[in-house]
């Protein structure tokens, strides 16, 4: 009886241990990529944007209502830059290795509408990778305005 109870308990503990790994790998939300495989991909088309949050704060740029945001998808372990500017601007997302060296950079030019960059890996499960989102409005004197790293 005790052996059967212990075996059942061991199976339950093992099942609990693997559930987060399964949920992380495929949360069943139609994701088309994950982790490093999302580099350069569209956060909307890949469904990584379906469950994301703004991280690293928002940096308000020189014109009222304009801001650059760093968006993060826990399901895909990715980040991308997002801007609310109604002006022509350049935005970029930069991914960094855990040692601080640059890993990947994607830059996009907006056409005066809400815009975002392709994604970069920003995983916490595979090391302390970080990302920074930046915006450059050529009509201002501020130059590049960036979020804190995340």
C-alpha positions in Angstrom: 0.0 0.0 0.0 2.8 2.5 1.0 4.7 1.6 -2.2 1.7 2.4 -4.3 1.1 5.7 -2.5 4.7 6.7 -2.8 4.8 5.8 -6.5 1.6 7.9 -7.1 3.1 10.8 -5.1 6.3 10.6 -7.1 4.4 10.6 -10.4 2.4 13.7 -9.2 5.5 15.6 -8.3 7.1 14.7 -11.6 4.0 15.9 -13.4 4.0 19.2 -11.5 7.7 19.7 -12.4 7.2 19.3 -16.1 4.0 21.3 -16.5 5.8 24.7 -16.5 8.2 23.4 -19.2 5.3 22.2 -21.3 3.4 25.4 -20.8 6.4 27.5 -21.7 7.2 25.5 -24.8 3.7 25.5 -26.2 1.0 27.5 -24.4 -1.5 26.5 -27.0 -2.2 30.0 -28.2 -1.1 29.5 -31.8 2.5 30.7 -31.3 4.5 30.3 -34.5 7.9 30.7 -32.8 9.7 30.8 -29.5 13.0 32.0 -28.1 15.9 32.5 -30.5 13.6 31.3 -33.3 11.6 34.5 -33.1 14.5 36.8 -33.9 13.5 39.1 -36.7 9.9 37.9 -36.8 6.7 40.0 -36.5 5.2 40.0 -33.0 1.6 40.2 -34.3 1.9 37.5 -37.0 3.7 35.1 -34.6 1.0 35.7 -31.9 3.8 36.6 -29.4 2.0 40.0 -29.0 -1.2 38.2 -27.9 0.0 38.1 -24.3 2.6 40.8 -23.8 3.3 43.6 -21.4 5.2 46.9 -21.5 8.4 46.6 -19.5 11.3 48.8 -18.7 9.1 51.8 -18.5 8.0 54.2 -21.2 10.2 57.1 -22.3 8.2 60.1 -23.3 9.8 61.8 -26.3 9.9 65.5 -27.0 6.4 65.8 -28.5 3.4 65.4 -26.3 1.8 61.9 -26.4 4.7 60.3 -28.2 6.6 57.5 -26.4 8.8 54.5 -27.0 8.0 51.3 -25.2 9.7 48.0 -24.7 7.2 45.2 -25.0 7.9 41.7 -23.7 6.3 38.4 -24.4 6.8 35.8 -21.6 5.4 33.0 -23.8 7.9 33.7 -26.6 10.7 35.1 -24.5 11.0 38.0 -26.9 11.0 41.8 -26.9 10.3 44.5 -29.4 10.2 48.3 -29.6 6.8 50.0 -30.0 6.1 53.7 -30.6 3.0 55.8 -30.4 4.5 58.7 -32.4 2.4 60.2 -35.2 5.6 61.6 -36.8 8.2 59.9 -39.1 10.7 58.3 -36.8 13.3 55.5 -36.5 12.8 52.9 -33.8 15.2 50.1 -32.9 15.4 47.1 -30.6 18.7 45.9 -29.4 19.4 42.5 -27.8 22.4 42.0 -25.5 24.2 38.9 -24.5 24.5 38.2 -20.7 28.1 39.7 -20.8 26.7 43.0 -22.2 27.9 42.8 -25.8 25.4 43.5 -28.6 23.7 40.4 -30.0 21.1 41.6 -32.5 19.7 45.0 -33.6 16.6 45.7 -35.7 15.7 49.2 -36.9 12.4 50.2 -38.4 11.2 53.5 -39.9 7.7 54.6 -39.0 5.5 56.3 -41.5 3.7 58.5 -39.0 1.5 55.7 -37.5 1.8 53.4 -34.5 4.7 51.1 -35.3 6.8 48.3 -33.9 10.1 46.5 -34.7 10.7 42.8 -35.4 11.4 40.8 -32.2 14.6 39.9 -30.5 15.2 37.1 -28.0 15.1 38.4 -24.5 15.0 35.2 -22.5 15.5 34.8 -18.9 15.4 30.9 -18.9 18.5 30.7 -21.2 20.6 33.3 -19.3 20.3 37.0 -18.6 19.7 38.4 -22.1 18.4 41.9 -22.1 16.9 44.3 -24.6 16.6 48.1 -25.0 14.0 49.9 -27.2 15.0 53.3 -28.7 13.4 56.0 -30.8 14.9 58.8 -32.9 12.8 61.7 -34.1 14.9 63.6 -36.6 12.8 66.8 -36.1 13.8 67.0 -32.4 17.1 67.8 -30.8 16.9 64.9 -28.3 18.6 62.3 -30.6 17.9 58.7 -29.6 15.7 58.2 -26.5 15.8 54.7 -25.0 14.0 52.6 -22.4 15.9 51.1 -19.5 17.2 47.6 -20.2 15.0 44.5 -19.5 
